Amino acid sequence: MYSRILAPVDLEMVDQLEKALDVVASTAKRNNATVIYTGVVDAVPTPSARTEGERMAERLKDFSADQAETRGIAASYHVELRGDLHLTVGSDIIKAAKDNKCDLIVMASHVPGVKDHILSSNAGYVASHAPMSVYVVR
């Protein structure tokens, strides 16, 4: 049913993503699908020779290889450079899914707080606006 699954990850919060990572892996196995682990970084200049995108690519490459080996799935990675800092990260996640021809997005969410009733959560934005299926794991 699914062939390419986008899994947005914040590598600073991997310990909070375990349930979503389990869902991604089991869905990928059931469907013989490839998981594309995605990180969104700001496309802003840095004082070092290496950009944030390059740093993220290195970390995501290692993360996706580890997930593939540990969970027995096919995995790849994609860095999405965030061009407009005023828009929600959700729009960048949707763009990454479209660019990678994904037919499912599986992402973690948190219990909504007061702020989420004023500003849209990333998962809420993706679920409302993505043209492909979205599975939000809380």
Contacts in CASP RR format, 6 or more apart in sequence:
PFRMAT RR
TARGET T0000
AUTHOR 0000-0000-0000
METHOD contacts of the structure
MODEL  1
MYSRILAPVDLEMVDQLEKALDVVASTAKRNNATVIYTGVVDAVPTPSAR
TEGERMAERLKDFSADQAETRGIAASYHVELRGDLHLTVGSDIIKAAKDN
KCDLIVMASHVPGVKDHILSSNAGYVASHAPMSVYVVR
1 31 0 8 1.000
2 27 0 8 1.000
2 28 0 8 1.000
2 31 0 8 1.000
2 33 0 8 1.000
2 103 0 8 1.000
2 104 0 8 1.000
2 133 0 8 1.000
3 31 0 8 1.000
3 32 0 8 1.000
3 33 0 8 1.000
3 34 0 8 1.000
3 103 0 8 1.000
4 33 0 8 1.000
4 34 0 8 1.000
4 36 0 8 1.000
4 100 0 8 1.000
4 101 0 8 1.000
4 102 0 8 1.000
4 103 0 8 1.000
4 104 0 8 1.000
5 24 0 8 1.000
5 27 0 8 1.000
5 28 0 8 1.000
5 31 0 8 1.000
5 33 0 8 1.000
5 34 0 8 1.000
5 35 0 8 1.000
5 36 0 8 1.000
5 102 0 8 1.000
5 103 0 8 1.000
5 104 0 8 1.000
5 105 0 8 1.000
5 106 0 8 1.000
6 35 0 8 1.000
6 36 0 8 1.000
6 38 0 8 1.000
6 78 0 8 1.000
6 93 0 8 1.000
6 96 0 8 1.000
6 97 0 8 1.000
6 100 0 8 1.000
6 102 0 8 1.000
6 104 0 8 1.000
6 105 0 8 1.000
6 106 0 8 1.000
7 20 0 8 1.000
7 21 0 8 1.000
7 24 0 8 1.000
7 35 0 8 1.000
7 36 0 8 1.000
7 37 0 8 1.000
7 38 0 8 1.000
7 105 0 8 1.000
7 106 0 8 1.000
7 107 0 8 1.000
8 38 0 8 1.000
8 39 0 8 1.000
8 40 0 8 1.000
8 93 0 8 1.000
8 96 0 8 1.000
8 105 0 8 1.000
8 107 0 8 1.000
8 122 0 8 1.000
9 17 0 8 1.000
9 21 0 8 1.000
9 37 0 8 1.000
9 38 0 8 1.000
9 39 0 8 1.000
9 60 0 8 1.000
9 63 0 8 1.000
10 17 0 8 1.000
10 39 0 8 1.000
11 39 0 8 1.000
11 56 0 8 1.000
11 59 0 8 1.000
11 60 0 8 1.000
11 63 0 8 1.000
14 21 0 8 1.000
14 63 0 8 1.000
16 108 0 8 1.000
16 110 0 8 1.000
17 108 0 8 1.000
19 108 0 8 1.000
19 137 0 8 1.000
19 138 0 8 1.000
20 106 0 8 1.000
20 107 0 8 1.000
20 108 0 8 1.000
20 137 0 8 1.000
21 67 0 8 1.000
21 71 0 8 1.000
23 106 0 8 1.000
23 135 0 8 1.000
23 137 0 8 1.000
24 35 0 8 1.000
24 106 0 8 1.000
25 35 0 8 1.000
25 67 0 8 1.000
25 71 0 8 1.000
25 72 0 8 1.000
25 73 0 8 1.000
27 33 0 8 1.000
27 104 0 8 1.000
27 106 0 8 1.000
27 135 0 8 1.000
28 34 0 8 1.000
28 35 0 8 1.000
28 71 0 8 1.000
28 73 0 8 1.000
28 74 0 8 1.000
28 75 0 8 1.000
29 71 0 8 1.000
29 72 0 8 1.000
29 73 0 8 1.000
33 74 0 8 1.000
33 104 0 8 1.000
34 73 0 8 1.000
34 74 0 8 1.000
34 75 0 8 1.000
34 76 0 8 1.000
35 64 0 8 1.000
35 67 0 8 1.000
35 68 0 8 1.000
35 73 0 8 1.000
35 74 0 8 1.000
35 75 0 8 1.000
35 76 0 8 1.000
36 75 0 8 1.000
36 76 0 8 1.000
36 77 0 8 1.000
36 78 0 8 1.000
36 96 0 8 1.000
36 100 0 8 1.000
36 102 0 8 1.000
37 60 0 8 1.000
37 63 0 8 1.000
37 64 0 8 1.000
37 67 0 8 1.000
37 75 0 8 1.000
37 76 0 8 1.000
37 77 0 8 1.000
37 78 0 8 1.000
38 60 0 8 1.000
38 77 0 8 1.000
38 78 0 8 1.000
38 79 0 8 1.000
38 80 0 8 1.000
38 93 0 8 1.000
38 96 0 8 1.000
38 100 0 8 1.000
39 56 0 8 1.000
39 60 0 8 1.000
39 77 0 8 1.000
39 78 0 8 1.000
39 79 0 8 1.000
39 80 0 8 1.000
39 96 0 8 1.000
40 79 0 8 1.000
40 80 0 8 1.000
40 81 0 8 1.000
40 82 0 8 1.000
40 89 0 8 1.000
40 92 0 8 1.000
40 93 0 8 1.000
40 96 0 8 1.000
41 52 0 8 1.000
41 53 0 8 1.000
41 55 0 8 1.000
41 56 0 8 1.000
41 79 0 8 1.000
41 80 0 8 1.000
41 81 0 8 1.000
41 82 0 8 1.000
42 52 0 8 1.000
42 81 0 8 1.000
42 82 0 8 1.000
42 83 0 8 1.000
42 85 0 8 1.000
43 52 0 8 1.000
43 53 0 8 1.000
43 81 0 8 1.000
43 82 0 8 1.000
43 83 0 8 1.000
44 52 0 8 1.000
44 85 0 8 1.000
45 51 0 8 1.000
46 52 0 8 1.000
53 79 0 8 1.000
53 81 0 8 1.000
56 79 0 8 1.000
57 77 0 8 1.000
57 79 0 8 1.000
60 77 0 8 1.000
60 78 0 8 1.000
60 79 0 8 1.000
61 77 0 8 1.000
63 77 0 8 1.000
64 75 0 8 1.000
64 76 0 8 1.000
64 77 0 8 1.000
65 75 0 8 1.000
67 73 0 8 1.000
67 75 0 8 1.000
68 74 0 8 1.000
68 75 0 8 1.000
78 96 0 8 1.000
78 99 0 8 1.000
78 100 0 8 1.000
80 92 0 8 1.000
80 93 0 8 1.000
80 95 0 8 1.000
80 96 0 8 1.000
80 99 0 8 1.000
82 89 0 8 1.000
82 92 0 8 1.000
83 92 0 8 1.000
84 91 0 8 1.000
88 120 0 8 1.000
88 122 0 8 1.000
88 125 0 8 1.000
89 122 0 8 1.000
90 122 0 8 1.000
90 125 0 8 1.000
90 126 0 8 1.000
90 129 0 8 1.000
91 125 0 8 1.000
91 129 0 8 1.000
93 105 0 8 1.000
93 107 0 8 1.000
93 122 0 8 1.000
93 126 0 8 1.000
93 130 0 8 1.000
94 105 0 8 1.000
94 126 0 8 1.000
94 129 0 8 1.000
94 130 0 8 1.000
94 131 0 8 1.000
96 102 0 8 1.000
97 105 0 8 1.000
97 130 0 8 1.000
97 132 0 8 1.000
98 131 0 8 1.000
102 132 0 8 1.000
103 132 0 8 1.000
103 133 0 8 1.000
104 132 0 8 1.000
104 133 0 8 1.000
104 134 0 8 1.000
104 135 0 8 1.000
105 126 0 8 1.000
105 130 0 8 1.000
105 132 0 8 1.000
105 133 0 8 1.000
105 134 0 8 1.000
105 135 0 8 1.000
106 134 0 8 1.000
106 135 0 8 1.000
106 137 0 8 1.000
107 122 0 8 1.000
107 123 0 8 1.000
107 126 0 8 1.000
107 134 0 8 1.000
107 135 0 8 1.000
107 136 0 8 1.000
107 137 0 8 1.000
108 123 0 8 1.000
108 136 0 8 1.000
108 137 0 8 1.000
108 138 0 8 1.000
109 121 0 8 1.000
109 122 0 8 1.000
109 123 0 8 1.000
109 124 0 8 1.000
109 136 0 8 1.000
109 137 0 8 1.000
109 138 0 8 1.000
110 121 0 8 1.000
110 138 0 8 1.000
111 138 0 8 1.000
112 121 0 8 1.000
120 128 0 8 1.000
123 134 0 8 1.000
123 136 0 8 1.000
124 136 0 8 1.000
126 134 0 8 1.000
126 136 0 8 1.000
127 134 0 8 1.000
127 136 0 8 1.000
END
